[in-house]
Amino acid sequence: MKQRWTQRILDSAGIPDETLPRQTILELCGDGRVLIENHRGVAGYDQKEILVHVGYGQLAVQGIGLRLCRMQGKQLIITGRIQAVLLRREE
């Protein structure tokens, strides 16, 4: 409930979500690289799917030849041939 209230205030004020601390940021660079900031750890890993915990569920990055190129602090980079990025929301 708190997050919805905060989101409404940001939307009405025209403030981008990226300004919130600990907000997950996902950046897709073509079909070969995904940057995820403010994640909560890796839940599963193989060359076809990498599962990443975020504050509201999991991100599933699917593709071919996937690998964790860099994992530093709260930032990780996944490389390979990206086919899909799915959000699996926890209710």
C-alpha positions as CSV (number, residue, x, y, z in Angstrom):
1,M,0.0,0.0,0.0
2,K,2.8,2.4,0.9
3,Q,4.5,1.8,-2.5
4,R,1.3,2.7,-4.4
5,W,0.9,5.9,-2.4
6,T,4.5,6.8,-3.1
7,Q,4.0,6.0,-6.8
8,R,0.9,8.3,-7.1
9,I,2.8,11.2,-5.5
10,L,5.8,10.7,-7.9
11,D,3.5,10.4,-10.9
12,S,1.5,13.6,-10.0
13,A,4.8,15.5,-9.4
14,G,6.4,14.3,-12.6
15,I,9.3,12.8,-10.7
16,P,11.0,9.7,-12.4
17,D,10.9,6.4,-10.5
18,E,14.7,6.2,-10.7
19,T,15.0,8.8,-7.9
20,L,13.6,6.3,-5.3
21,P,16.3,4.6,-3.3
22,R,16.4,0.8,-3.7
23,Q,14.1,1.0,-6.8
24,T,15.1,-1.8,-9.2
25,I,16.4,-0.5,-12.6
26,L,16.5,-2.7,-15.6
27,E,18.3,-1.6,-18.7
28,L,18.2,-3.7,-21.9
29,C,21.0,-3.0,-24.3
30,G,20.0,-4.5,-27.7
31,D,19.6,-8.2,-27.5
32,G,23.0,-8.9,-26.0
33,R,23.2,-7.3,-22.6
34,V,21.0,-6.6,-19.5
35,L,21.9,-4.4,-16.6
36,I,20.0,-4.8,-13.4
37,E,20.6,-2.4,-10.5
38,N,19.4,-2.7,-6.9
39,H,18.7,-6.5,-7.1
40,R,18.5,-8.8,-4.1
41,G,20.6,-11.7,-5.3
42,V,20.6,-14.4,-8.0
43,A,18.0,-17.2,-7.4
44,G,19.0,-19.5,-10.3
45,Y,21.5,-19.6,-13.1
46,D,22.2,-21.6,-16.3
47,Q,22.9,-20.7,-19.9
48,K,19.2,-20.5,-20.8
49,E,17.7,-18.6,-17.8
50,I,19.0,-16.4,-15.0
51,L,16.6,-15.6,-12.1
52,V,17.2,-12.5,-10.1
53,H,15.4,-11.5,-6.9
54,V,14.0,-7.9,-6.9
55,G,11.9,-6.1,-4.3
56,Y,8.6,-7.2,-5.8
57,G,9.4,-10.7,-7.2
58,Q,11.8,-12.1,-9.6
59,L,13.2,-11.1,-13.0
60,A,13.7,-14.1,-15.4
61,V,16.2,-13.3,-18.1
62,Q,15.9,-16.0,-20.8
63,G,18.1,-16.6,-23.8
64,I,21.0,-18.5,-25.3
65,G,24.5,-18.6,-23.9
66,L,23.7,-16.4,-20.9
67,R,26.3,-15.6,-18.4
68,L,26.8,-13.3,-15.4
69,C,29.4,-10.9,-16.9
70,R,29.7,-8.8,-13.8
71,M,28.2,-8.9,-10.3
72,Q,29.3,-6.0,-8.2
73,G,27.4,-4.7,-5.1
74,K,23.8,-4.2,-6.1
75,Q,24.5,-4.2,-9.9
76,L,24.8,-7.1,-12.3
77,I,25.3,-7.5,-16.0
78,I,24.0,-10.5,-17.9
79,T,25.3,-11.1,-21.4
80,G,24.4,-13.6,-24.2
81,R,21.6,-13.7,-26.7
82,I,18.6,-12.2,-24.8
83,Q,15.3,-13.6,-25.9
84,A,13.0,-12.4,-23.1
85,V,12.9,-10.7,-19.8
86,L,10.0,-11.6,-17.6
87,L,8.7,-10.2,-14.3
88,R,7.3,-12.8,-11.9
89,R,5.5,-10.8,-9.3
90,E,5.1,-11.9,-5.7
91,E,1.7,-11.1,-4.3
